[in-house]
Amino acid sequence: MLSTQNRLRSSKDFARVTKTGHRATTASLVLYLKNDQSFQPEPQIGLIVSKAIGGSVIRHSVARKLRHASRNLLPLIPQHSQLVIRVIGASEDYPGELQQTITKIASRLGAAK
């Protein structure tokens, strides 16, 4: 589980990050990352799991897997960042795909500064 300080909850935050953040895409995930000094120092992560993935039980199972994987990947996310993970397709290896995509988008953000 992600700690309370690492959870992105506000719909305004989700909208801001998905509309103005840097984006990285794979076959089953889209990651949006926004870095701003006005955000709290600890990175925050939010999840959006599409109904195309399956019913409620399957969507919540995918969300739990991603939450658990993202907790271990927090050190890869820059400070003062907000990350939204959108699941758009089924995958056998969400954690592996998530790690590769976070690395890719974090390096892109570092290059953009």
Backbone as XML, in Angstrom:
<?xml version="1.0"?>
<chain id="A" units="angstrom">
  <residue number="1" name="MET">
    <atom name="N" x="0.833" y="-1.193" z="0.000"/>
    <atom name="CA" x="0.000" y="0.000" z="0.000"/>
    <atom name="C" x="0.871" y="1.247" z="0.000"/>
  </residue>
  <residue number="2" name="LEU">
    <atom name="N" x="0.390" y="2.267" z="-0.654"/>
    <atom name="CA" x="1.062" y="3.556" z="-0.626"/>
    <atom name="C" x="0.663" y="4.295" z="0.639"/>
  </residue>
  <residue number="3" name="SER">
    <atom name="N" x="1.599" y="5.027" z="1.222"/>
    <atom name="CA" x="1.268" y="5.816" z="2.399"/>
    <atom name="C" x="0.371" y="6.988" z="1.982"/>
  </residue>
  <residue number="4" name="THR">
    <atom name="N" x="-0.290" y="7.582" z="2.943"/>
    <atom name="CA" x="-1.228" y="8.670" z="2.679"/>
    <atom name="C" x="-0.548" y="9.830" z="1.969"/>
  </residue>
  <residue number="5" name="GLN">
    <atom name="N" x="0.677" y="10.141" z="2.356"/>
    <atom name="CA" x="1.376" y="11.271" z="1.745"/>
    <atom name="C" x="1.769" y="11.007" z="0.294"/>
  </residue>
  <residue number="6" name="ASN">
    <atom name="N" x="1.766" y="9.743" z="-0.132"/>
    <atom name="CA" x="2.139" y="9.395" z="-1.497"/>
    <atom name="C" x="0.939" y="9.125" z="-2.401"/>
  </residue>
  <residue number="7" name="ARG">
    <atom name="N" x="-0.270" y="9.368" z="-1.910"/>
    <atom name="CA" x="-1.463" y="9.129" z="-2.722"/>
    <atom name="C" x="-1.959" y="10.410" z="-3.343"/>
  </residue>
  <residue number="8" name="LEU">
    <atom name="N" x="-2.291" y="10.336" z="-4.599"/>
    <atom name="CA" x="-2.901" y="11.442" z="-5.316"/>
    <atom name="C" x="-4.406" y="11.205" z="-5.270"/>
  </residue>
  <residue number="9" name="ARG">
    <atom name="N" x="-5.157" y="12.152" z="-4.723"/>
    <atom name="CA" x="-6.584" y="11.915" z="-4.504"/>
    <atom name="C" x="-7.502" y="12.918" z="-5.188"/>
  </residue>
  <residue number="10" name="SER">
    <atom name="N" x="-7.081" y="14.144" z="-5.304"/>
    <atom name="CA" x="-7.940" y="15.207" z="-5.808"/>
    <atom name="C" x="-8.180" y="15.084" z="-7.313"/>
  </residue>
  <residue number="11" name="SER">
    <atom name="N" x="-9.424" y="15.247" z="-7.721"/>
    <atom name="CA" x="-9.739" y="15.188" z="-9.154"/>
    <atom name="C" x="-9.068" y="16.339" z="-9.901"/>
  </residue>
  <residue number="12" name="LYS">
    <atom name="N" x="-8.880" y="17.469" z="-9.237"/>
    <atom name="CA" x="-8.178" y="18.598" z="-9.865"/>
    <atom name="C" x="-6.720" y="18.236" z="-10.140"/>
  </residue>
  <residue number="13" name="ASP">
    <atom name="N" x="-6.096" y="17.517" z="-9.192"/>
    <atom name="CA" x="-4.714" y="17.082" z="-9.389"/>
    <atom name="C" x="-4.619" y="16.091" z="-10.547"/>
  </residue>
  <residue number="14" name="PHE">
    <atom name="N" x="-5.552" y="15.134" z="-10.598"/>
    <atom name="CA" x="-5.572" y="14.170" z="-11.702"/>
    <atom name="C" x="-5.697" y="14.898" z="-13.038"/>
  </residue>
  <residue number="15" name="ALA">
    <atom name="N" x="-6.614" y="15.857" z="-13.115"/>
    <atom name="CA" x="-6.836" y="16.598" z="-14.358"/>
    <atom name="C" x="-5.598" y="17.394" z="-14.752"/>
  </residue>
  <residue number="16" name="ARG">
    <atom name="N" x="-4.985" y="18.072" z="-13.790"/>
    <atom name="CA" x="-3.795" y="18.880" z="-14.086"/>
    <atom name="C" x="-2.650" y="18.014" z="-14.605"/>
  </residue>
  <residue number="17" name="VAL">
    <atom name="N" x="-2.414" y="16.882" z="-13.958"/>
    <atom name="CA" x="-1.301" y="16.018" z="-14.352"/>
    <atom name="C" x="-1.556" y="15.381" z="-15.712"/>
  </residue>
  <residue number="18" name="THR">
    <atom name="N" x="-2.769" y="14.898" z="-15.966"/>
    <atom name="CA" x="-3.046" y="14.231" z="-17.247"/>
    <atom name="C" x="-3.088" y="15.210" z="-18.412"/>
  </residue>
  <residue number="19" name="LYS">
    <atom name="N" x="-3.413" y="16.471" z="-18.158"/>
    <atom name="CA" x="-3.489" y="17.446" z="-19.244"/>
    <atom name="C" x="-2.161" y="18.150" z="-19.508"/>
  </residue>
  <residue number="20" name="THR">
    <atom name="N" x="-1.341" y="18.356" z="-18.485"/>
    <atom name="CA" x="-0.132" y="19.163" z="-18.676"/>
    <atom name="C" x="1.165" y="18.414" z="-18.376"/>
  </residue>
  <residue number="21" name="GLY">
    <atom name="N" x="1.084" y="17.186" z="-17.903"/>
    <atom name="CA" x="2.293" y="16.447" z="-17.549"/>
    <atom name="C" x="2.962" y="15.788" z="-18.742"/>
  </residue>
  <residue number="22" name="HIS">
    <atom name="N" x="4.191" y="15.337" z="-18.530"/>
    <atom name="CA" x="4.900" y="14.555" z="-19.550"/>
    <atom name="C" x="4.262" y="13.182" z="-19.626"/>
  </residue>
  <residue number="23" name="ARG">
    <atom name="N" x="4.204" y="12.605" z="-20.826"/>
    <atom name="CA" x="3.503" y="11.339" z="-21.016"/>
    <atom name="C" x="4.444" y="10.292" z="-21.603"/>
  </residue>
  <residue number="24" name="ALA">
    <atom name="N" x="4.298" y="9.064" z="-21.087"/>
    <atom name="CA" x="5.010" y="7.903" z="-21.642"/>
    <atom name="C" x="3.980" y="6.795" z="-21.796"/>
  </residue>
  <residue number="25" name="THR">
    <atom name="N" x="4.020" y="6.098" z="-22.933"/>
    <atom name="CA" x="2.995" y="5.110" z="-23.260"/>
    <atom name="C" x="3.603" y="3.757" z="-23.567"/>
  </residue>
  <residue number="26" name="THR">
    <atom name="N" x="2.927" y="2.700" z="-23.107"/>
    <atom name="CA" x="3.245" y="1.331" z="-23.500"/>
    <atom name="C" x="1.944" y="0.712" z="-24.017"/>
  </residue>
  <residue number="27" name="ALA">
    <atom name="N" x="1.981" y="-0.573" z="-24.307"/>
    <atom name="CA" x="0.782" y="-1.239" z="-24.826"/>
    <atom name="C" x="-0.361" y="-1.236" z="-23.814"/>
  </residue>
  <residue number="28" name="SER">
    <atom name="N" x="-0.054" y="-1.295" z="-22.531"/>
    <atom name="CA" x="-1.124" y="-1.390" z="-21.537"/>
    <atom name="C" x="-1.131" y="-0.262" z="-20.505"/>
  </residue>
  <residue number="29" name="LEU">
    <atom name="N" x="-0.133" y="0.614" z="-20.514"/>
    <atom name="CA" x="-0.067" y="1.696" z="-19.533"/>
    <atom name="C" x="0.217" y="3.034" z="-20.208"/>
  </residue>
  <residue number="30" name="VAL">
    <atom name="N" x="-0.352" y="4.082" z="-19.629"/>
    <atom name="CA" x="0.016" y="5.452" z="-19.980"/>
    <atom name="C" x="0.371" y="6.127" z="-18.670"/>
  </residue>
  <residue number="31" name="LEU">
    <atom name="N" x="1.576" y="6.695" z="-18.591"/>
    <atom name="CA" x="2.019" y="7.395" z="-17.397"/>
    <atom name="C" x="2.118" y="8.882" z="-17.685"/>
  </residue>
  <residue number="32" name="TYR">
    <atom name="N" x="1.628" y="9.684" z="-16.750"/>
    <atom name="CA" x="1.714" y="11.133" z="-16.833"/>
    <atom name="C" x="2.498" y="11.591" z="-15.613"/>
  </residue>
  <residue number="33" name="LEU">
    <atom name="N" x="3.519" y="12.414" z="-15.816"/>
    <atom name="CA" x="4.345" y="12.884" z="-14.712"/>
    <atom name="C" x="4.475" y="14.390" z="-14.804"/>
  </residue>
  <residue number="34" name="LYS">
    <atom name="N" x="4.162" y="15.051" z="-13.714"/>
    <atom name="CA" x="4.298" y="16.509" z="-13.638"/>
    <atom name="C" x="5.161" y="16.826" z="-12.434"/>
  </residue>
  <residue number="35" name="ASN">
    <atom name="N" x="6.151" y="17.689" z="-12.644"/>
    <atom name="CA" x="7.053" y="18.095" z="-11.587"/>
    <atom name="C" x="6.900" y="19.591" z="-11.389"/>
  </residue>
  <residue number="36" name="ASP">
    <atom name="N" x="6.654" y="20.003" z="-10.148"/>
    <atom name="CA" x="6.461" y="21.415" z="-9.837"/>
    <atom name="C" x="6.905" y="21.643" z="-8.403"/>
  </residue>
  <residue number="37" name="GLN">
    <atom name="N" x="7.686" y="22.671" z="-8.170"/>
    <atom name="CA" x="8.188" y="22.950" z="-6.820"/>
    <atom name="C" x="7.068" y="23.291" z="-5.838"/>
  </residue>
  <residue number="38" name="SER">
    <atom name="N" x="5.883" y="23.634" z="-6.329"/>
    <atom name="CA" x="4.765" y="23.933" z="-5.431"/>
    <atom name="C" x="4.128" y="22.664" z="-4.860"/>
  </residue>
  <residue number="39" name="PHE">
    <atom name="N" x="4.445" y="21.495" z="-5.445"/>
    <atom name="CA" x="3.929" y="20.231" z="-4.912"/>
    <atom name="C" x="4.695" y="19.875" z="-3.649"/>
  </residue>
  <residue number="40" name="GLN">
    <atom name="N" x="4.114" y="19.019" z="-2.837"/>
    <atom name="CA" x="4.814" y="18.554" z="-1.636"/>
    <atom name="C" x="6.076" y="17.792" z="-2.041"/>
  </residue>
  <residue number="41" name="PRO">
    <atom name="N" x="7.079" y="17.715" z="-1.155"/>
    <atom name="CA" x="8.349" y="17.065" z="-1.516"/>
    <atom name="C" x="8.210" y="15.589" z="-1.887"/>
  </residue>
  <residue number="42" name="GLU">
    <atom name="N" x="7.355" y="14.864" z="-1.193"/>
    <atom name="CA" x="7.184" y="13.441" z="-1.483"/>
    <atom name="C" x="6.407" y="13.256" z="-2.776"/>
  </residue>
  <residue number="43" name="PRO">
    <atom name="N" x="6.851" y="12.356" z="-3.670"/>
    <atom name="CA" x="6.085" y="12.108" z="-4.892"/>
    <atom name="C" x="4.713" y="11.519" z="-4.578"/>
  </residue>
  <residue number="44" name="GLN">
    <atom name="N" x="3.729" y="11.883" z="-5.393"/>
    <atom name="CA" x="2.376" y="11.366" z="-5.226"/>
    <atom name="C" x="1.998" y="10.568" z="-6.467"/>
  </residue>
  <residue number="45" name="ILE">
    <atom name="N" x="1.244" y="9.479" z="-6.241"/>
    <atom name="CA" x="0.855" y="8.585" z="-7.331"/>
    <atom name="C" x="-0.651" y="8.363" z="-7.288"/>
  </residue>
  <residue number="46" name="GLY">
    <atom name="N" x="-1.278" y="8.423" z="-8.471"/>
    <atom name="CA" x="-2.695" y="8.130" z="-8.601"/>
    <atom name="C" x="-2.908" y="7.108" z="-9.704"/>
  </residue>
  <residue number="47" name="LEU">
    <atom name="N" x="-3.989" y="6.345" z="-9.604"/>
    <atom name="CA" x="-4.291" y="5.291" z="-10.577"/>
    <atom name="C" x="-5.631" y="5.540" z="-11.250"/>
  </residue>
  <residue number="48" name="ILE">
    <atom name="N" x="-5.672" y="5.238" z="-12.550"/>
    <atom name="CA" x="-6.914" y="5.227" z="-13.310"/>
    <atom name="C" x="-6.939" y="3.892" z="-14.041"/>
  </residue>
  <residue number="49" name="VAL">
    <atom name="N" x="-7.914" y="3.039" z="-13.706"/>
    <atom name="CA" x="-8.003" y="1.720" z="-14.340"/>
    <atom name="C" x="-9.281" y="1.685" z="-15.173"/>
  </residue>
  <residue number="50" name="SER">
    <atom name="N" x="-9.127" y="1.526" z="-16.467"/>
    <atom name="CA" x="-10.235" y="1.543" z="-17.423"/>
    <atom name="C" x="-11.168" y="0.351" z="-17.226"/>
  </residue>
  <residue number="51" name="LYS">
    <atom name="N" x="-12.442" y="0.563" z="-17.499"/>
    <atom name="CA" x="-13.411" y="-0.532" z="-17.438"/>
    <atom name="C" x="-13.155" y="-1.569" z="-18.519"/>
  </residue>
  <residue number="52" name="ALA">
    <atom name="N" x="-12.366" y="-1.193" z="-19.524"/>
    <atom name="CA" x="-12.025" y="-2.139" z="-20.588"/>
    <atom name="C" x="-11.170" y="-3.295" z="-20.058"/>
  </residue>
  <residue number="53" name="ILE">
    <atom name="N" x="-10.560" y="-3.118" z="-18.901"/>
    <atom name="CA" x="-9.731" y="-4.150" z="-18.288"/>
    <atom name="C" x="-10.589" y="-5.313" z="-17.802"/>
  </residue>
  <residue number="54" name="GLY">
    <atom name="N" x="-11.781" y="-4.999" z="-17.317"/>
    <atom name="CA" x="-12.662" y="-6.053" z="-16.823"/>
    <atom name="C" x="-13.600" y="-5.513" z="-15.762"/>
  </residue>
  <residue number="55" name="GLY">
    <atom name="N" x="-14.210" y="-6.436" z="-15.054"/>
    <atom name="CA" x="-15.142" y="-6.068" z="-14.001"/>
    <atom name="C" x="-14.438" y="-5.474" z="-12.794"/>
  </residue>
  <residue number="56" name="SER">
    <atom name="N" x="-15.232" y="-5.143" z="-11.806"/>
    <atom name="CA" x="-14.732" y="-4.487" z="-10.601"/>
    <atom name="C" x="-13.633" y="-5.287" z="-9.904"/>
  </residue>
  <residue number="57" name="VAL">
    <atom name="N" x="-13.825" y="-6.569" z="-9.774"/>
    <atom name="CA" x="-12.847" y="-7.408" z="-9.076"/>
    <atom name="C" x="-11.504" y="-7.393" z="-9.805"/>
  </residue>
  <residue number="58" name="ILE">
    <atom name="N" x="-11.540" y="-7.504" z="-11.109"/>
    <atom name="CA" x="-10.299" y="-7.504" z="-11.895"/>
    <atom name="C" x="-9.629" y="-6.137" z="-11.835"/>
  </residue>
  <residue number="59" name="ARG">
    <atom name="N" x="-10.413" y="-5.063" z="-11.969"/>
    <atom name="CA" x="-9.842" y="-3.706" z="-11.913"/>
    <atom name="C" x="-9.192" y="-3.442" z="-10.563"/>
  </residue>
  <residue number="60" name="HIS">
    <atom name="N" x="-9.830" y="-3.857" z="-9.488"/>
    <atom name="CA" x="-9.250" y="-3.635" z="-8.166"/>
    <atom name="C" x="-8.011" y="-4.502" z="-7.944"/>
  </residue>
  <residue number="61" name="SER">
    <atom name="N" x="-7.992" y="-5.670" z="-8.503"/>
    <atom name="CA" x="-6.810" y="-6.530" z="-8.421"/>
    <atom name="C" x="-5.626" y="-5.887" z="-9.143"/>
  </residue>
  <residue number="62" name="VAL">
    <atom name="N" x="-5.879" y="-5.347" z="-10.329"/>
    <atom name="CA" x="-4.835" y="-4.651" z="-11.083"/>
    <atom name="C" x="-4.354" y="-3.431" z="-10.303"/>
  </residue>
  <residue number="63" name="ALA">
    <atom name="N" x="-5.279" y="-2.680" z="-9.722"/>
    <atom name="CA" x="-4.905" y="-1.497" z="-8.947"/>
    <atom name="C" x="-4.035" y="-1.875" z="-7.750"/>
  </residue>
  <residue number="64" name="ARG">
    <atom name="N" x="-4.364" y="-2.963" z="-7.061"/>
    <atom name="CA" x="-3.554" y="-3.406" z="-5.916"/>
    <atom name="C" x="-2.145" y="-3.778" z="-6.359"/>
  </residue>
  <residue number="65" name="LYS">
    <atom name="N" x="-2.041" y="-4.504" z="-7.486"/>
    <atom name="CA" x="-0.721" y="-4.879" z="-8.005"/>
    <atom name="C" x="0.111" y="-3.646" z="-8.333"/>
  </residue>
  <residue number="66" name="LEU">
    <atom name="N" x="-0.511" y="-2.678" z="-8.982"/>
    <atom name="CA" x="0.208" y="-1.469" z="-9.366"/>
    <atom name="C" x="0.584" y="-0.613" z="-8.152"/>
  </residue>
  <residue number="67" name="ARG">
    <atom name="N" x="-0.297" y="-0.530" z="-7.169"/>
    <atom name="CA" x="0.019" y="0.208" z="-5.944"/>
    <atom name="C" x="1.217" y="-0.402" z="-5.240"/>
  </residue>
  <residue number="68" name="HIS">
    <atom name="N" x="1.215" y="-1.724" z="-5.158"/>
    <atom name="CA" x="2.320" y="-2.421" z="-4.508"/>
    <atom name="C" x="3.623" y="-2.205" z="-5.285"/>
  </residue>
  <residue number="69" name="ALA">
    <atom name="N" x="3.563" y="-2.327" z="-6.598"/>
    <atom name="CA" x="4.760" y="-2.132" z="-7.426"/>
    <atom name="C" x="5.248" y="-0.690" z="-7.361"/>
  </residue>
  <residue number="70" name="SER">
    <atom name="N" x="4.324" y="0.274" z="-7.367"/>
    <atom name="CA" x="4.727" y="1.680" z="-7.361"/>
    <atom name="C" x="5.351" y="2.079" z="-6.028"/>
  </residue>
  <residue number="71" name="ARG">
    <atom name="N" x="4.960" y="1.426" z="-4.960"/>
    <atom name="CA" x="5.579" y="1.716" z="-3.652"/>
    <atom name="C" x="7.070" y="1.407" z="-3.701"/>
  </residue>
  <residue number="72" name="ASN">
    <atom name="N" x="7.440" y="0.316" z="-4.340"/>
    <atom name="CA" x="8.842" y="-0.058" z="-4.442"/>
    <atom name="C" x="9.611" y="0.832" z="-5.420"/>
  </residue>
  <residue number="73" name="LEU">
    <atom name="N" x="8.884" y="1.528" z="-6.303"/>
    <atom name="CA" x="9.531" y="2.364" z="-7.321"/>
    <atom name="C" x="9.552" y="3.848" z="-6.954"/>
  </residue>
  <residue number="74" name="LEU">
    <atom name="N" x="9.082" y="4.208" z="-5.758"/>
    <atom name="CA" x="9.063" y="5.613" z="-5.342"/>
    <atom name="C" x="10.429" y="6.298" z="-5.454"/>
  </residue>
  <residue number="75" name="PRO">
    <atom name="N" x="11.546" y="5.614" z="-5.148"/>
    <atom name="CA" x="12.848" y="6.292" z="-5.284"/>
    <atom name="C" x="13.183" y="6.712" z="-6.714"/>
  </residue>
  <residue number="76" name="LEU">
    <atom name="N" x="12.553" y="6.109" z="-7.715"/>
    <atom name="CA" x="12.818" y="6.475" z="-9.106"/>
    <atom name="C" x="12.089" y="7.752" z="-9.532"/>
  </residue>
  <residue number="77" name="ILE">
    <atom name="N" x="11.080" y="8.131" z="-8.776"/>
    <atom name="CA" x="10.257" y="9.290" z="-9.127"/>
    <atom name="C" x="10.880" y="10.540" z="-8.512"/>
  </residue>
  <residue number="78" name="PRO">
    <atom name="N" x="11.070" y="11.601" z="-9.307"/>
    <atom name="CA" x="11.678" y="12.824" z="-8.777"/>
    <atom name="C" x="10.853" y="13.440" z="-7.645"/>
  </residue>
  <residue number="79" name="GLN">
    <atom name="N" x="11.538" y="14.148" z="-6.756"/>
    <atom name="CA" x="10.863" y="14.871" z="-5.679"/>
    <atom name="C" x="9.961" y="15.945" z="-6.282"/>
  </residue>
  <residue number="80" name="HIS">
    <atom name="N" x="8.929" y="16.367" z="-5.561"/>
    <atom name="CA" x="7.967" y="17.389" z="-5.994"/>
    <atom name="C" x="7.255" y="16.972" z="-7.282"/>
  </residue>
  <residue number="81" name="SER">
    <atom name="N" x="6.941" y="15.692" z="-7.413"/>
    <atom name="CA" x="6.286" y="15.189" z="-8.623"/>
    <atom name="C" x="4.946" y="14.548" z="-8.302"/>
  </residue>
  <residue number="82" name="GLN">
    <atom name="N" x="4.082" y="14.568" z="-9.294"/>
    <atom name="CA" x="2.827" y="13.844" z="-9.234"/>
    <atom name="C" x="2.778" y="12.938" z="-10.457"/>
  </residue>
  <residue number="83" name="LEU">
    <atom name="N" x="2.428" y="11.669" z="-10.236"/>
    <atom name="CA" x="2.406" y="10.659" z="-11.288"/>
    <atom name="C" x="1.020" y="10.040" z="-11.349"/>
  </residue>
  <residue number="84" name="VAL">
    <atom name="N" x="0.456" y="9.971" z="-12.550"/>
    <atom name="CA" x="-0.816" y="9.286" z="-12.755"/>
    <atom name="C" x="-0.543" y="8.098" z="-13.670"/>
  </residue>
  <residue number="85" name="ILE">
    <atom name="N" x="-0.989" y="6.920" z="-13.231"/>
    <atom name="CA" x="-0.842" y="5.694" z="-14.002"/>
    <atom name="C" x="-2.223" y="5.331" z="-14.537"/>
  </residue>
  <residue number="86" name="ARG">
    <atom name="N" x="-2.356" y="5.331" z="-15.866"/>
    <atom name="CA" x="-3.625" y="4.968" z="-16.501"/>
    <atom name="C" x="-3.441" y="3.593" z="-17.141"/>
  </residue>
  <residue number="87" name="VAL">
    <atom name="N" x="-4.282" y="2.643" z="-16.742"/>
    <atom name="CA" x="-4.226" y="1.287" z="-17.302"/>
    <atom name="C" x="-5.229" y="1.225" z="-18.444"/>
  </residue>
  <residue number="88" name="ILE">
    <atom name="N" x="-4.717" y="0.915" z="-19.653"/>
    <atom name="CA" x="-5.595" y="0.908" z="-20.822"/>
    <atom name="C" x="-5.714" y="-0.463" z="-21.471"/>
  </residue>
  <residue number="89" name="GLY">
    <atom name="N" x="-4.907" y="-1.415" z="-21.020"/>
    <atom name="CA" x="-4.957" y="-2.747" z="-21.606"/>
    <atom name="C" x="-4.478" y="-3.802" z="-20.626"/>
  </residue>
  <residue number="90" name="ALA">
    <atom name="N" x="-4.803" y="-5.043" z="-20.923"/>
    <atom name="CA" x="-4.393" y="-6.153" z="-20.063"/>
    <atom name="C" x="-2.920" y="-6.465" z="-20.299"/>
  </residue>
  <residue number="91" name="SER">
    <atom name="N" x="-2.254" y="-6.907" z="-19.229"/>
    <atom name="CA" x="-0.843" y="-7.260" z="-19.312"/>
    <atom name="C" x="-0.557" y="-8.364" z="-18.308"/>
  </residue>
  <residue number="92" name="GLU">
    <atom name="N" x="0.419" y="-9.180" z="-18.601"/>
    <atom name="CA" x="0.848" y="-10.227" z="-17.670"/>
    <atom name="C" x="1.844" y="-9.679" z="-16.653"/>
  </residue>
  <residue number="93" name="ASP">
    <atom name="N" x="2.563" y="-8.605" z="-17.012"/>
    <atom name="CA" x="3.637" y="-8.102" z="-16.163"/>
    <atom name="C" x="3.504" y="-6.593" z="-15.954"/>
  </residue>
  <residue number="94" name="TYR">
    <atom name="N" x="2.486" y="-6.159" z="-15.214"/>
    <atom name="CA" x="2.334" y="-4.742" z="-14.928"/>
    <atom name="C" x="3.540" y="-4.170" z="-14.176"/>
  </residue>
  <residue number="95" name="PRO">
    <atom name="N" x="4.049" y="-4.844" z="-13.128"/>
    <atom name="CA" x="5.187" y="-4.261" z="-12.391"/>
    <atom name="C" x="6.423" y="-4.023" z="-13.260"/>
  </residue>
  <residue number="96" name="GLY">
    <atom name="N" x="6.777" y="-4.970" z="-14.119"/>
    <atom name="CA" x="7.933" y="-4.799" z="-14.988"/>
    <atom name="C" x="7.732" y="-3.674" z="-15.985"/>
  </residue>
  <residue number="97" name="GLU">
    <atom name="N" x="6.546" y="-3.633" z="-16.549"/>
    <atom name="CA" x="6.217" y="-2.579" z="-17.510"/>
    <atom name="C" x="6.219" y="-1.212" z="-16.827"/>
  </residue>
  <residue number="98" name="LEU">
    <atom name="N" x="5.705" y="-1.171" z="-15.597"/>
    <atom name="CA" x="5.667" y="0.073" z="-14.832"/>
    <atom name="C" x="7.073" y="0.580" z="-14.551"/>
  </residue>
  <residue number="99" name="GLN">
    <atom name="N" x="7.975" y="-0.309" z="-14.152"/>
    <atom name="CA" x="9.344" y="0.105" z="-13.840"/>
    <atom name="C" x="10.034" y="0.680" z="-15.081"/>
  </residue>
  <residue number="100" name="GLN">
    <atom name="N" x="9.903" y="0.023" z="-16.209"/>
    <atom name="CA" x="10.521" y="0.521" z="-17.443"/>
    <atom name="C" x="9.956" y="1.883" z="-17.832"/>
  </residue>
  <residue number="101" name="THR">
    <atom name="N" x="8.653" y="2.048" z="-17.696"/>
    <atom name="CA" x="8.008" y="3.288" z="-18.109"/>
    <atom name="C" x="8.349" y="4.431" z="-17.168"/>
  </residue>
  <residue number="102" name="ILE">
    <atom name="N" x="8.411" y="4.160" z="-15.857"/>
    <atom name="CA" x="8.792" y="5.210" z="-14.898"/>
    <atom name="C" x="10.216" y="5.662" z="-15.174"/>
  </residue>
  <residue number="103" name="THR">
    <atom name="N" x="11.106" y="4.721" z="-15.437"/>
    <atom name="CA" x="12.490" y="5.073" z="-15.746"/>
    <atom name="C" x="12.549" y="5.947" z="-16.992"/>
  </residue>
  <residue number="104" name="LYS">
    <atom name="N" x="11.768" y="5.589" z="-18.013"/>
    <atom name="CA" x="11.753" y="6.333" z="-19.265"/>
    <atom name="C" x="11.216" y="7.755" z="-19.073"/>
  </residue>
  <residue number="105" name="ILE">
    <atom name="N" x="10.111" y="7.884" z="-18.358"/>
    <atom name="CA" x="9.505" y="9.207" z="-18.207"/>
    <atom name="C" x="10.314" y="10.087" z="-17.251"/>
  </residue>
  <residue number="106" name="ALA">
    <atom name="N" x="10.910" y="9.499" z="-16.221"/>
    <atom name="CA" x="11.745" y="10.265" z="-15.289"/>
    <atom name="C" x="12.979" y="10.804" z="-15.997"/>
  </residue>
  <residue number="107" name="SER">
    <atom name="N" x="13.587" y="10.002" z="-16.863"/>
    <atom name="CA" x="14.759" y="10.473" z="-17.602"/>
    <atom name="C" x="14.359" y="11.557" z="-18.596"/>
  </residue>
  <residue number="108" name="ARG">
    <atom name="N" x="13.188" y="11.423" z="-19.201"/>
    <atom name="CA" x="12.701" y="12.457" z="-20.121"/>
    <atom name="C" x="12.467" y="13.760" z="-19.382"/>
  </residue>
  <residue number="109" name="LEU">
    <atom name="N" x="11.920" y="13.676" z="-18.181"/>
    <atom name="CA" x="11.672" y="14.869" z="-17.377"/>
    <atom name="C" x="12.992" y="15.524" z="-16.992"/>
  </residue>
  <residue number="110" name="GLY">
    <atom name="N" x="13.993" y="14.711" z="-16.644"/>
    <atom name="CA" x="15.309" y="15.251" z="-16.314"/>
    <atom name="C" x="15.940" y="15.953" z="-17.496"/>
  </residue>
  <residue number="111" name="ALA">
    <atom name="N" x="15.738" y="15.426" z="-18.696"/>
    <atom name="CA" x="16.292" y="16.033" z="-19.909"/>
    <atom name="C" x="15.556" y="17.300" z="-20.284"/>
  </residue>
  <residue number="112" name="ALA">
    <atom name="N" x="14.274" y="17.400" z="-19.888"/>
    <atom name="CA" x="13.470" y="18.568" z="-20.244"/>
    <atom name="C" x="13.826" y="19.789" z="-19.396"/>
  </residue>
  <residue number="113" name="LYS">
    <atom name="N" x="14.428" y="19.576" z="-18.229"/>
    <atom name="CA" x="14.753" y="20.700" z="-17.335"/>
    <atom name="C" x="15.908" y="21.510" z="-17.817"/>
  </residue>
</chain>
